[in-house]
Amino acid sequence: MTKHIVALGLLLAASATLASAQAADGKTLYDANCKKCHGAIGKPVAVMVKKFPKLMPFDAAFFANRTDESIATIIKSGNNKEMKAVPALTTDAERTAVAKYIRTLGK
């Protein structure tokens, strides 16, 4: 029984480390590919809002009807408006990491 508890503890610790690493990767990918338009904290700077008037901040209203999967899809394919696909984010894991990271900006 004790061995199972220890193994469970190790598994939970590994999961927390993986989640933390994924968040860090999401931030790195966001900084490299998204920050220019969407801002360092998910609030676009005035010059970008002027250039792209429909550019929304990553706030509660933005996330109200969006899942991580729908955000990852927009990153992959664009949204047929002002948001273009992000070709540098080539894997589902990268797009999902960015989607999870930007959700932290809306808090």
MOTAVEN-V945050 format. One record per residue. N is the residue number from 0. RES is the residue in one small letter. D_FIRST is the distance of its C-alpha to the first C-alpha in Angstrom with 1 decimal. Layout:
N & RES & D_FIRST
N & RES & D_FIRST
//
This chain:
0 & m & 0.0
1 & t & 3.8
2 & k & 5.4
3 & h & 5.2
4 & i & 6.4
5 & v & 8.8
6 & a & 9.9
7 & l & 10.7
8 & g & 12.5
9 & l & 14.4
10 & l & 15.3
11 & l & 16.6
12 & a & 18.5
13 & a & 20.0
14 & s & 21.1
15 & a & 22.8
16 & t & 24.5
17 & l & 25.7
18 & a & 27.0
19 & s & 28.8
20 & a & 30.3
21 & q & 31.5
22 & a & 33.1
23 & a & 34.8
24 & d & 36.1
25 & g & 37.4
26 & k & 39.3
27 & t & 40.8
28 & l & 41.8
29 & y & 43.2
30 & d & 45.2
31 & a & 46.7
32 & n & 47.5
33 & c & 47.7
34 & k & 48.5
35 & k & 52.2
36 & c & 52.8
37 & h & 49.9
38 & g & 49.9
39 & a & 47.4
40 & i & 45.8
41 & g & 46.5
42 & k & 49.9
43 & p & 52.7
44 & v & 55.5
45 & a & 58.9
46 & v & 60.5
47 & m & 57.9
48 & v & 58.2
49 & k & 62.0
50 & k & 61.6
51 & f & 58.9
52 & p & 59.6
53 & k & 56.8
54 & l & 54.1
55 & m & 51.6
56 & p & 49.4
57 & f & 45.6
58 & d & 45.3
59 & a & 43.9
60 & a & 46.9
61 & f & 46.2
62 & f & 42.6
63 & a & 43.3
64 & n & 43.9
65 & r & 42.2
66 & t & 38.8
67 & d & 37.4
68 & e & 38.3
69 & s & 41.9
70 & i & 42.3
71 & a & 41.1
72 & t & 43.7
73 & i & 46.4
74 & i & 45.6
75 & k & 45.8
76 & s & 48.9
77 & g & 50.6
78 & n & 51.8
79 & n & 55.4
80 & k & 56.6
81 & e & 56.5
82 & m & 53.0
83 & k & 53.1
84 & a & 50.3
85 & v & 48.7
86 & p & 49.1
87 & a & 47.3
88 & l & 44.0
89 & t & 43.6
90 & t & 40.0
91 & d & 38.1
92 & a & 35.4
93 & e & 38.2
94 & r & 39.7
95 & t & 36.4
96 & a & 35.6
97 & v & 39.1
98 & a & 38.7
99 & k & 35.5
100 & y & 37.2
101 & i & 40.3
102 & r & 38.4
103 & t & 37.4
104 & l & 41.2
105 & g & 41.9
106 & k & 40.1
//
